């Protein structure tokens, strides 16, 4: 994407921007909708160029954006010279943006035309929005599909990718839950949808050996649902992995108390823990034998 003055006596140098997969709505001149539907037209083939005029009030912060993009192109930090404050404060704090053309545009805002080149056309229905770009209704509708995709990735052995899918589904529901009164029926309903996704996420993190994250998430589940067998089991495995022996044994005992049918599985985990403990003791004896014999 590049920009140029809509009117005026001189041109600004293009500011190249990769727009992917931001949504662009075509048909109405000047309609640029980052959260809208995909550009749909049966006769569009890459490369295609569209021009989007914009009014000054819609691009008042563009000089700051352009500065960051130019810094990136030059291999610099895009936030160079900035501090944590709002964009308007940034504009007033800096006498110059470091580019005369941007200083002039900031001082005298003018209409711009943005040239957007279509690089790729995707079939209808193939594009998936990121959770942050979805409406509340879209988030709720997307969760089952994202969950299904995570399960399929997990079955294929793509554990990290599956964890990312579960995380996206959780993020959708958490965003909706934040808008509800804690403890209300709607809040509880969303929480009950989050819990199985969070347990799937924990299973992925167990395989990725990120045990402390598993401990945190499973404990948060058990603080609300004291009879969740899967949370006890996964937390027990995480405790065992980080040598919290007493805690692991307590969690596995709780699993048996809640579901005695899991005894074979729990016994296997306890035998594995005991074997690791024997190996560790043997290694410690060898290590400390050399120290005390000196």
N, C-alpha and C positions, 0 to 999 in steps of 0.2 A: 504494500500500500504506500502511496506517496501523496503529498499534498502540494497545492499551489494556490496563490491568491485568486480569489474569485473576481476581484477587481484590484486595480492599482497599477503602478507604473513599472514595477520590477518583479521578477520571479524569485521565490525562495528556492533554495536547493532542495531536491527531493529528500524525504526522510523515509527510508525503506522500512517496512514493517511486515513481518510474516503473520498473516491473519489465518490461523488454523488452530482449532476448528471453529472459530467464532462464527456465529450465524449471521447471515446477511439476508435481508428481505428485499426482493426486487419488485419491480412493477411500478411503484410510485417514485417519481423523481425525488432524490434526496432522502429516501427512507432508509435509514441505517438503524437496525435494531439488533444489538449484540445478543439479546436474549430471545429473539424471535425465531421463526421457522427458517429452515434452510432455503437457499436460493433455488427455486424450482422453475425450470423452463425447458421444454422439450428440445429446444434448438441451441442450447448453450454447450459449447465444447471448449475445453482449455486449449490455448490461452484465450481468455476473453477479458475485456477491460470495461469496468463500469465507473462512472463518475458520480460522486455524491456531494453536491453542494451543501455547505453548512453555514449557519448564521453565526455571527461573532459570539453571542451568548452561549452557544453550544460548545465552543472550543476555547473558552477563556483560559483553561489550564493546559492547553496543548503545548505552549512553549516549554513547560517543565517536562512534559512527556517526551517531546522531541529532543530535549537536552539529554535525558536518560538514554534514549535510543542511540544518539550520536556517541555518547560515552561508551556504550556497549560495543558499537561498531569499531571504536578506537581501542578496544581492549581495556577500558577503564571501568572502575566501579560505577554503576549507574546511580548510586546514591552519594557519590563523592561530593563532599561539602555540605551535605544536608544533615539536619538533626531531626529528632523525633518531634514533629509538630504537623499541623494541618497544611494542606497545599497552599492556601491563601497566605498563611504565615511565612511559608517558604518564599513565596513571591515577593513579599515585602522585606524579607530579611536580606535577600541578595540584591545588591545594586545592579549586578550584571550576571547573566547566565553563562557568559563566556563565549557567546556567539552573537555578533552584531545584528544579524537578521532576526534572531529570536528576541533580542532585547527590543527591537523596533516593533515586532509583533505583539510583545507583551505590553509595550507602552501604548500602542495604537492597534487594538484588536480589529480584525477585518474578516469578512467572509472568506472561507477557504473551500477549495474543491479537493476532495480526496479521491485519488485514482486507486481502485481496487482491482487487482488482477486475479481471475479465477485460475487456480493452479490444478485443481482436481474436482471432478464431479462424482459424487457418491450416489449409489442407487437409493431411492426412497426407502426409509426405514432402517438403513444401515448405520446411520450416525446416532451415537448415544451421547446425550448431554452429560457434562459433569454435574455431580450433585448440587454444587453451589449455584448452578445456572437454572435449576429446576424450580417450578412452582411447587407449593405444598402438595397439590393434587398429583403432580407428576412424580414427586418423591415417593408418595405412598404407592402409586401404581408401579414404579420402577423396582421397588424392593424385591418382590418375588422373582423377577427375572435376574436381578443381580445376584441374589442368593443361589439361584439355579446355576448361573455361570460359575460362581465360586465353587459349588459342589463338583461341577464337571472338571474344572481345573485341578481340584484336589484329587479326583480320581485319576487324572492323567499324570499325577506326580508333580504338578507345577504348584508347589506349596506357597511360595512367595506371592505368585500371581493370585492364587486363591485367597490368601490373606488380604490382599489389596481389595478384592471384590467384597469380601465380608466387611472390611473397614468402610467401604463406600456405602454399603447398605445400612450399616450402623449409623453412619454420619447422617444419612437421610432421615432415619427415625429419631435420632437424637435432636436434630434440628426441629422436628415437629414436636417432640416431647417438651422442649424448652418453652414452648408457647402454651403449655397446659399447666394447671395447678398441680403441684406434686401431691400424689395420693388420690387425685380425682380418678373417676372411672376411665376417662380417656387417657390419662397419664399412665395408669396401670396397664391398660390394653397395649399401649405402645411399648412399655417396658417388657411385657411378656413376649413381644415380637423381637425385641432387642436381645433378650437373654440367649436364645438358641444361636443367633448369629455370633454373639460374643463368645459362646462356648466353641463354636467352629473356629473362630479367630484364634482362640487360645490353643486349640489343637494344632493349628499351623505354627504358632509361636513355640510350642513344645518341640516340634520337629526342627524348627530353626534354632533351637537351644537358647531362646530368649526367655529364660525361666522366671526372672523377676517380674516381667510384664504379665506372665501367666498368674503369678501369685497375686498381683494387684487386682487383676480383673476377676479372678475366681473369688477372691475375698469380698469384692464389691457385690458380686452376685449372692454370696452366702449371707451377707449382711441383710439382704432383703428376703431371700428364699432359703431358709435354713435346712430344707429337706431336698436340696438339689444334688442328687447323687453324682451327676457328671461333673459338677463344679468341685465337689470333694475329691473325686478321683483324679481330675487333672491337677488340682492343687497339690494332692499327695505326690504325684509324679514330679511336679516341679520342686517340691520340698526335698524329695529324695535326690534329685539331680544336683542340688546345691548343698547337700550334706546336712539338711535340717532333719535329722533322723527321727527325733521324738515327734516333731510336727507331722512328718510323713506317716509315721505309724498311727498317729491319732486320726488323721484324715482317712486312711485306709480302714481303720476300725469303724469309723462313722459310715463308710460306704457299706460295710458288711451289716451294720445295724439297720440301715435303711433298705438294703436289697441283698439278702443272703444268697440269692442266686448268682451273684457276682464273685463268690468265694474263689472259684478257679482263677479268675483274672487277678484278683487281689493277691492271692497266694503267689502267683507268678511274679508280681511286682515286689512283694516282700522278699522272696528268694533272691531276686536280682539285687535288691538293696543289701541283703546280708552278704552276698558274694562280693559286692563292691567294697563293703566294709572290711571283709577279710583281706582283700587285695590291698586295700589302703593300709591296714595294720601291718601287713608283711613289708610293704614298701617303707613305712615309717621305721620299722625295726632295723632294716638294712641301713637306712639313712642315718639314724641316731647311733647305730653301733659304731660307725666310723668316728662320730664326734666324741663319744664317751671313752673310746679306747685310746685317744690321744693323751 
